[in-house]
Amino acid sequence: MTPVRLSYSILGAGTGFMAMKLVVGLGNPGTQYAGTRHNAGFDVIAELVRRFSSAKAQTKFSSVVHEVFADAGKILLVTPTTFMNRSGEAVQQFVHFYQIAPQDVVVVCDDMNLPLGRIRWRASGSAGGQKGLADIIQRLGTDQVPRLRLGVGRPPGQMDAAEFVLSRFRAEQREEFAVMTKIAADSVETWISDGLVCAMNRYNRSSEE
């Protein structure tokens, strides 16, 4: 599937946009967590930054943020520098400072309830056990926040769930995860350019085929 390509320019190219969108990838800071299942959201943000922004990263509101421009307006690509279960601290600050509506935020996070390689968009609902998403919902005071869930699979045998999400993919799983990361980034582009319903219709269906 060929994604919709967006026209991006670097921060400072202009002002006066009518809209702003916030794309938040969840994970834990620190090299010891890089490449773990729980940091899948960070990896999608890294892919978007690689594609669309050569601007230097800024540190703001307990986050690393890249600001880029698209036809739809200004896009903030954010990875919180807090630990996962405090992700709402950063999101709340961005939303309040920039007056971003909840429907213009998307949270990208790992999901053990989806098989590895599958992605799923949702417009709202519970956190489903994802502690970072739960903190965002609690701090914003609404569950009407779009989220993109990234399948990382279930723990094998009796392995503890917390231990599982902090583990890295096996060698034979890395290629499948890399493909999922690119598809997820494609779907975020679609959300930015064409909206949530289009992203849900296109990528929820295709990920289950």
C-alpha positions as CSV (number, residue, x, y, z in Angstrom):
1,M,0.0,0.0,0.0
2,T,1.4,3.4,-1.0
3,P,1.0,6.0,1.8
4,V,-0.1,9.5,1.2
5,R,3.1,11.7,1.2
6,L,2.9,15.0,3.0
7,S,4.6,18.2,2.1
8,Y,6.8,19.1,5.1
9,S,9.1,22.1,5.8
10,I,11.4,22.8,8.7
11,L,10.3,24.7,11.8
12,G,10.4,28.4,11.1
13,A,9.2,28.2,7.6
14,G,6.0,30.2,8.4
15,T,3.2,30.9,10.7
16,G,-0.5,31.4,10.6
17,F,-1.6,27.7,10.3
18,M,-5.2,27.0,11.4
19,A,-4.5,23.7,13.0
20,M,-2.0,21.8,15.1
21,K,-1.7,18.1,15.7
22,L,0.2,16.2,18.4
23,V,1.7,12.8,17.7
24,V,3.0,11.2,20.9
25,G,5.1,8.0,20.9
26,L,5.2,6.2,24.2
27,G,8.3,4.5,25.7
28,N,10.9,4.7,28.5
29,P,13.9,7.0,28.3
30,G,17.4,5.7,28.5
31,T,19.6,3.5,26.3
32,Q,18.8,0.4,28.4
33,Y,15.2,0.5,27.1
34,A,16.0,1.2,23.4
35,G,14.6,-1.5,21.2
36,T,12.3,-3.0,23.8
37,R,8.7,-3.8,23.0
38,H,7.5,-1.1,25.4
39,N,9.4,1.5,23.3
40,A,7.6,0.7,20.0
41,G,5.9,4.1,20.1
42,F,9.3,5.8,20.2
43,D,10.4,3.8,17.1
44,V,7.4,5.1,15.1
45,I,8.2,8.7,16.0
46,A,11.9,8.1,15.0
47,E,10.7,6.8,11.6
48,L,8.5,9.9,11.1
49,V,11.4,12.2,12.1
50,R,13.7,10.3,9.7
51,R,11.2,10.9,6.9
52,F,10.1,14.4,7.4
53,S,12.3,16.5,9.6
54,S,16.0,17.4,9.5
55,A,15.4,20.0,12.3
56,K,17.3,19.5,15.5
57,A,15.4,18.0,18.4
58,Q,14.2,20.4,21.1
59,T,13.6,19.7,24.7
60,K,10.3,21.0,26.0
61,F,7.6,20.0,28.5
62,S,9.5,16.9,29.7
63,S,9.9,15.7,26.1
64,V,12.0,15.6,23.0
65,V,10.0,17.3,20.3
66,H,10.3,17.9,16.5
67,E,8.1,20.6,15.0
68,V,7.3,20.2,11.3
69,F,4.8,21.7,9.0
70,A,2.3,20.0,6.7
71,D,-0.6,21.2,4.5
72,A,-2.8,20.3,7.5
73,G,-0.9,22.7,9.8
74,K,1.9,22.3,12.4
75,I,2.7,18.8,13.6
76,L,4.5,18.1,16.9
77,L,6.3,14.8,17.0
78,V,6.9,14.1,20.7
79,T,8.6,11.5,22.8
80,P,8.3,12.1,26.6
81,T,11.4,11.9,28.7
82,T,9.4,10.8,31.7
83,F,8.9,7.1,32.4
84,M,6.0,5.4,30.7
85,N,3.5,5.6,33.6
86,R,4.0,9.4,33.7
87,S,3.5,10.1,30.0
88,G,0.4,12.2,30.7
89,E,2.6,14.9,32.4
90,A,4.1,15.8,29.0
91,V,0.9,15.5,27.0
92,Q,-1.0,17.6,29.4
93,Q,1.5,20.4,29.1
94,F,1.5,20.4,25.3
95,V,-2.3,20.2,25.1
96,H,-2.8,23.1,27.5
97,F,0.0,25.4,26.2
98,Y,-1.0,25.0,22.5
99,Q,-4.7,24.6,23.1
100,I,-4.8,21.3,21.2
101,A,-8.2,19.5,21.1
102,P,-8.1,15.8,22.2
103,Q,-9.2,14.7,18.7
104,D,-6.0,16.3,17.3
105,V,-3.8,14.2,19.5
106,V,-2.7,10.6,18.7
107,V,-1.0,8.3,21.2
108,V,1.2,5.6,19.6
109,C,1.8,2.8,22.0
110,D,2.6,-0.9,22.3
111,D,-0.2,-3.5,22.8
112,M,0.2,-7.0,24.1
113,N,-3.4,-7.9,23.0
114,L,-2.4,-7.6,19.3
115,P,-0.2,-10.1,17.5
116,L,3.2,-8.8,16.5
117,G,2.9,-6.9,13.2
118,R,-0.7,-5.8,13.6
119,I,-1.7,-2.2,14.2
120,R,-5.1,-0.9,15.3
121,W,-6.5,2.7,15.4
122,R,-9.1,3.6,17.9
123,A,-10.9,6.9,18.4
124,S,-11.5,6.5,22.2
125,G,-11.9,4.0,25.0
126,S,-10.1,2.6,28.0
127,A,-6.4,2.2,28.2
128,G,-6.6,-1.6,28.0
129,G,-3.9,-1.9,30.6
130,Q,-1.4,0.4,28.9
131,K,-0.1,2.5,31.8
132,G,1.2,5.4,29.7
133,L,-2.1,5.7,27.9
134,A,-4.0,5.4,31.2
135,D,-2.0,8.3,32.6
136,I,-2.7,10.5,29.6
137,I,-6.5,9.7,29.8
138,Q,-6.4,10.6,33.5
139,R,-4.5,13.8,33.2
140,L,-6.6,15.1,30.2
141,G,-9.8,14.1,31.9
142,T,-11.2,12.3,28.8
143,D,-10.8,9.0,27.0
144,Q,-11.7,10.7,23.7
145,V,-8.1,10.6,22.6
146,P,-7.2,8.7,19.3
147,R,-4.6,6.0,19.8
148,L,-2.6,3.8,17.5
149,R,-1.9,0.5,19.1
150,L,1.1,-1.5,17.9
151,G,1.0,-5.3,18.3
152,V,3.9,-6.8,20.2
153,G,2.4,-10.2,21.1
154,R,1.7,-12.0,24.3
155,P,4.3,-13.2,26.8
156,P,5.4,-16.8,26.2
157,G,4.5,-19.4,28.9
158,Q,4.4,-18.0,32.4
159,M,6.6,-15.0,31.6
160,D,5.7,-11.8,33.6
161,A,4.0,-9.2,31.4
162,A,6.2,-6.4,32.7
163,E,9.3,-8.4,32.0
164,F,8.0,-9.2,28.6
165,V,7.4,-5.6,27.4
166,L,10.8,-4.6,28.6
167,S,12.5,-7.3,26.6
168,R,13.7,-7.0,23.0
169,F,12.5,-8.8,20.0
170,R,14.1,-12.0,19.0
171,A,16.3,-11.9,15.8
172,E,13.6,-13.6,13.7
173,Q,11.0,-11.0,14.9
174,R,13.0,-7.8,14.1
175,E,12.2,-7.7,10.4
176,E,8.4,-8.0,11.1
177,F,8.6,-5.3,13.7
178,A,10.5,-3.0,11.3
179,V,7.8,-3.5,8.7
180,M,5.1,-2.8,11.3
181,T,6.9,0.4,12.3
182,K,6.9,1.7,8.7
183,I,3.2,0.8,8.2
184,A,2.4,2.6,11.4
185,A,4.2,5.7,10.3
186,D,2.3,5.5,7.0
187,S,-0.9,5.4,8.9
188,V,0.0,8.4,11.0
189,E,0.6,10.3,7.7
190,T,-2.9,9.3,6.6
191,W,-4.3,10.5,9.9
192,I,-2.6,13.9,9.5
193,S,-3.8,14.4,5.9
194,D,-7.1,12.6,5.7
195,G,-8.3,12.1,9.3
196,L,-9.1,9.4,11.8
197,V,-11.9,7.6,9.9
198,C,-9.7,7.2,6.8
199,A,-6.8,5.9,8.9
200,M,-9.1,3.4,10.7
201,N,-10.8,2.2,7.5
202,R,-7.5,1.8,5.6
203,Y,-5.2,0.4,8.2
204,N,-7.3,-1.5,10.7
205,R,-8.7,-3.6,7.8
206,S,-5.4,-4.1,6.0
207,S,-3.6,-5.1,9.2
208,E,-6.0,-8.0,9.7
209,E,-5.9,-9.4,6.2
